[in-house]
Amino acid sequence: MVNQKVSFHGSDIEKIAEAYGIKKEEITNFSANVNPLGISPMLRKALAEHVDAIRTYPDRDYTGLREAIAGYAGTDCQNIVVGNGATELISLLIRTVNPKKTLIIAPTYSEYEREIALNGGSCQYYALRETEKFVLDLGDFLGQLHPGVELLILCNPNNPTSSLVGRQEMEELLEACRKQGVFVLVDETYMEFVSHYERVTAVPLVERFENMAVLRGTSKFFAVPGLRLGYAITGNRRFLESIRRQQNPWSLHSLAAVAGGAMFGDEEYIAMTHEVIARERERMYVRFAEDTRFQPYVPTANFMLLRIRKKDISSEMLFERAIREKMMIRDCSDFLFLDKEYIRFCFLNPEQNDRLAECLLSPDMEPFRA
């Protein structure tokens, strides 16, 4: 057992296993926010049938892959650039904008700040407020959009709050940013988990707003973090060409190019994912809302943020309690603007969710102090 507090990312299974003396295969990961259905059956079949694709270079322009993404996302394939996961594209997008000053809506994913620093820029933050249930107050935000900001980054739905900016609000935000010369990066990593997300996604706005790009990946919704397939969508062709000039050739391997055409077309898998997540999201929210020791915030994605109301219980204690039962949740105390009162977990299959709920909602927590 570890003797001091260590923060773990959802992908740090090996570190967790070593720290706690648990086999990584035995840990149920509620921290990684990955689709509990696993790999798409169509994708599994396609990879097996096209393994020989690695004998040749992929199409340098990834035309077939971009066409598959365009059909899935509802945009023109000329608006799309693909990359080695969302991480590469975050780096390329920031490098292309090259901002001296970036505004980030937080708490959120920490990789943005890292890339800004590597590019020589500085970050400012707009804090989502607990009093607003971590939902963006657009009027207040726009009132604080000061001159000098060149890039705005917002994750939508946001990680870790699972809160959402709607389409109309996004339009108002983009218009205000356009007037001030601010480029907007909308990270939609978790958008596909949102019920009826086609009504909310910012993708249709790229044709109207040249000051924006939408970022998506496949790691979470399609449960393929090891595939490293991400894509960005923008209607600003000059910006897009600048990204492509900076990108290394053949950034994606041949199997990733094959995979896209298969998984984006697996309609049964996509529909089943929506059904499972919507059901478990509602069920788990209600279950924790009924316990006075927790304040869950209404989730829109495949994970939920909770505040611990009981003063003698901390996020570290609950992390320890869960990991001792071979379940990993996210201690959110290292997120900017959060503290030891907050935890996050994603929704897996019903049996796994029930086991986590029974662990965290047990009436006796005192024996599990860290």
N, C-alpha and C positions, 0 to 999 in steps of 0.2 A: 504494500500500500504506500502511496506517495505521502511524504511528510509535509510538503508545502504546496500551495495552490499553483496549478499549471493550467493554462487555457489551451483547449484543443479545438482545432477546426474539424468540421464534419468528415474530412477525408483522412484524419490522423488515426486511423484504426490501428496501424502498426505501433505508433507511439503509446496509444491507450493500452493495447495488449501488453506491451513491455512494462509500462508503469504499474499496471494493476495485476500482472500475472495471470491474464486471461487469454485464451486462444482467440485470435481475431475472428475466426470462423464462428465463435460462440456469441459474439457481440451483435445485438440488434441495434442498428444505427438509426436513431431518431433525429440525428443532427445533420445528416447530409442532404436532406430535402429531396430525395430521389424517388421517382415513381415506384410504388410498391409492386406493380405488375411485372417489373423486370423488362427484359428486352422484348421488343415487338416480334411476334412470330414470323412476320414477313421479313423482317431484318435478319433474323437468325437463319432463315432459309436462304436469303440472298447472299449472305456472307459465305455460307458453306458452298454454294453453287459457283461463286465467283472468286474463290480464293486465288486462282491463277492471275487475277488482276494485278497482283503485286509484282508480276514479272515485267510489267511495262510501266512507263511514266503515265500519270493521269493526264487528261486534257488540261493544258496549261490554263485555259480560261474556265474550266469546270462548267462548260455550257449546259450539259445535261443535268448536273446537280443544281445549278442556279434556276433552271426551268422547273425542276421539281419543287424547289423552295418557293418560287414565285406562285405556282399553282396552290401550294399549301397556305402561304401567307397572304395571298390575294394582292399581288403587286406585279409590276413589270420586272422581268428577269434582268433588265438593264440597270435596275436600281440596286442590285445585290452584289455584295462582295463576300466571299467565304474565307474562313480562316481557321487556324489551328486552335479551336476553342474560342470562347468569348474572351479569354485572357489576352490572346494575341491581338484581337480586334480592339479591345480597350486601349492597349498600348499604341496601336496604329492610329486610332481615332484621336487620341490625346496628342500624339506626335504631329498629326496633320493640322489640328487646330493650333497647337503650340501656344497655349494660353499662359500669360504671366500670372493671371489671377483666375482661380476656379471657385465656383460656389457649389457646395455639395449639400443636398438635403439629407440630414442624418437624424438618428443613427442609421447606418447602412453598411454595405460591403466595404471592407477596408482596402481592397486592391486599387480602388480609384486613387486614393491619397498616395499610395506607393508609386503609382505610375506618374502622377503629377510631379512628385518630388524628383523622380528619376529624369523627368523632362526639364527640370529646373524651374518649375512654377511653384506657386504658393496656393494654399487652400483656405477658404473661409467656409463657415457652416451655417446653415439655417436649421435650427433645432425643432423637430416635430415635438409637440407638447403632449404630455400625458393627460392634461386637462381636456384636450381635444381628442383623446383616445388615439393619439398618434396619427390622426388624419390631417392632411395638409389644409391649413387655413389659407386659401389662395389670396384673399384680400390682404391679409397681414404679410404674406410672403412677398407679393408684388410691391408692397410699400417699402420693403427692405431690399429690393433689387437695385443696389447702388451702382453708379457708373464705375467703369473700370473692370467689371467682371466680363470675361471673354468666353467662358465656358460654364454651363450649368449641367450638373449630373444629377439625375434622379432615377432611382430604381422603382419600377412600377409593374406589379405590386412590389412594395418595398420589403427588403430583407434587413432586419428581422421582424418588423412590425406587422407584416401581412396586410398593410393598409393600401388603398388604391386611389389614384387620381383618375376621375372619369374623363370621357372624351371631350365634353364641353369645356371643362376646366382646363384640360390640356391645350385646347385651342386658344383659350384666353392667355394661358401662360406662354405659349409659343409666339403669339402676336406681340405680347409685351416684350418678350426677349428679342424678337426681330427688330422692334423699334429702337432697342438699345444696343443692337449689334452683338447679341449674345447667341452663341451656338449651343444647342441643347442636345445632350446625349441621354436618350431614354432607354434604360436597361430593362428589357422585357423578358428576362430570364425565366420568370415565373408566370408570365401572362397566360400561357396556355392552360394553366390549372384553374383559372377564373371561370366561373359559370357564365356562359354566353359571352366569352371574351371577345368575340368578333365585334361586339357592340362597344367595346372599351379600348381595344388596342389602338395605338397611335399610328400603325402602319398606313392606313388610308390618308393620313395627313402629310405624308412625305411629298406628295405631288404639289401641295399648296405652300409648304413651308420649306424654303431652301436652307434654313438655319437649324436643321435637325437631322439626327440619324437615330434609328431604332436598332438596338442590339439584342440578339437572341442566341441561345445555345441549344444544344440537344442533350446535355448531360443530365438535366433534372427531369424534364417531361418524358424523354425517351429512354431514360435510365442507361445512358451510354457515356459516362464521364471519361472512360478510357479511349473512346473513339476520337475525342478532341475535334469536334465539328461545331463551329459557330458561324454565324452570318450577321451581317449588318445591312440595313436598308436605308437608303437616302435618295431623294429626288435631285440632289445637287450633284450633277454629273462631274463638274470640275473637282469637287471635293472627293468624289469617288475615284476619279482617275489619279488624284494625288495619293490616295491610300494605296492604290494598286502599284504605283511607281515605287513606293517605299517597301512594299511587301516582298519577301523572298519568294522566288518562283517555286512552284510545287509545294506550297505551304501545307497542303493536305495530301495524305497518301491515297493510293488508288482505292483501298477498301472503304475509306470514308466517302469517296465520291460515289461508289456503288451503293453504300448504305443509305444515302439520302433519298434516292429514288424509291427504295423499298419502304423505309419507315414512314416517310411523309405521306405515303399512299395507303397505309394500314388503317383504314377507317374504323374497322371493328375494334382494334386496340385503342385508338384515340377516343372513341365513344365510351368504351368500358372504363378508361382512365377517368374521364369526366364524371361518370356515374359513381365510381368508387370514392373518388376524392370528395365530391359534393356530399355524399351520404356521410362519410366519416368526419368531414369538416363540421357539419351541423351537429352530429352526435357527440363529438368530443367537446365542442364548444359548450353545449348544453350541460354536459356532465361536469365540467369544471366550473361553469357559471353557478351551479347549484351549491358549490362548496364555498363557504364564506372565507376560507383561507386564501383563496385565489381571485384575482381579477383578470379574466381572459379578455383580450381585445378581439373584436369581431374579425375573423380571418377571411381573406378573399383568395389566398393562394393555397398551397398544400402544406402549410405550417401555421403555427399559432404562437403568439407571444403572450406570456402570462406574467403578471406582477404578483409577488408573494405578499399577502397582507399580514401574515402572522409574523410578528417582529422577531421572534426567537428562531426563525427558520430563514436560511439564506440560500442563494442559488448554488453555492458550493456544496452545502449539505444535501440538497436534492440531487445534484450531479453525483455525489458520492453514493447516495442511497440507490439511485438507478443503476450505476455502474456495478455495484456489488451484486445486483441481480442481472448483470450482463446486458444492460440496456444503456445506450448512450444518448443523453439529451444535451442541449447547448446551454452552458452557463453563460449568460449574456453580460456579465459584469465588466467584460473588457470592451464592449461596444461603447463608442462615444455617446454621452448623454444618458447612458443606462448605468445601473449599479447592481449590487448583490441582491436586489429584490426581483430580478427578472430572469426568466428561463424561456427557452423556445424548443419546440419539438415539432416534427413533421408527422403527417398522417400516413400510417402504413396499413396493413390489412386489419380487419376487425379484431382478430384474435390477439395480434400484437398490440394494438391500441388498447384493448381491454387490460392486458397485462401491465402496460405502462400506467394506465389510470389507477389500477389497484395498488400499484407501488407508490405513486405520488399522492394519492388520496387516502392512504391508510390513516386511521385516526391517531396512530402512535408514531411520531417521527423522531422523538427525542433520542432513542437509542442509535440513530443514524447520524449523529453529529460528526462533522469532519474532524 
